Every structure is written in C-alpha cells, then in structure tokens.
C-alpha cells in the first residue's frame, strides 16, 4: 500500500499539471481567436479605406475633368465677348456714319 500512495500522488500531480496546461492552452486559444478577429476587422477596415480612396480618386478625376471643361467654356465665352464688343463698336461707327449721311 505504501507504493500505491506515491503513485496516487504522482498521478494527481500529473493530473494537476495537465489541468494547468489545458487551462493555459485554452487561454492561448482564446487570445489567438481574439487576435484573428482583430486582424479580420483590421482587414475589413483596410478594405473599406481602399474602397473610399478609390471613390475619392474618381471624384477628384471627375472634378478635374469638369474644371478643364469649364476652362474651355470660359475661353470660348471670352472670344464671344470680344466679338460682341467689336460688333458694338462697329455698330456705333455705322450709326455715326448714318447720322452723318442723313444730315
């Protein structure tokens, strides 16, 4: 019976160590799971940020295109304004000439 007692103590200490190791491993698995979930969330956020960046880039390109078109329109309007001013000046000159002729 004396030899059975040390075996029982040895078995209990092994069970205790094994129980501690299982608890430690369970904690590690939980920590790993949390880290994977964080990584998954980070990946999701990075994906959203990339998508938003593409949307912003498209908006910027569209704005640049609109500004370029507005610049062309402004140039054309300036040419039309100059042409109208010349026509008004010519019209004024013609009116003066007609007045002179009609007198």
Rosetta blueprint (number, residue, H / E / L):
1 X L
2 X H
3 X H
4 X H
5 X H
6 X H
7 X H
8 X H
9 X H
10 X H
11 X H
12 X H
13 X H
14 X H
15 X H
16 X H
17 X H
18 X H
19 X H
20 X H
21 X H
22 X H
23 X H
24 X H
25 X H
26 X H
27 X H
28 X H
29 X H
30 X H
31 X H
32 X H
33 X H
34 X H
35 X H
36 X H
37 X H
38 X H
39 X H
40 X H
41 X H
42 X H
43 X H
44 X H
45 X H
46 X H
47 X H
48 X H
49 X H
50 X H
51 X H
52 X H
53 X H
54 X H
55 X H
56 X H
57 X H
58 X H
59 X H
60 X H
61 X H
62 X H
63 X H
64 X H
65 X H
66 X H
67 X H
68 X H
69 X H
70 X H
71 X H
72 X H
73 X H
74 X H
75 X H
76 X H
77 X H
78 X H
79 X H
80 X H
81 X H
82 X H
83 X H
84 X H
85 X H
86 X H
87 X H
88 X H
89 X H
90 X H
91 X H
92 X H
93 X H
94 X H
95 X H
96 X H
97 X H
98 X H
99 X H
100 X H
101 X H
102 X H
103 X L
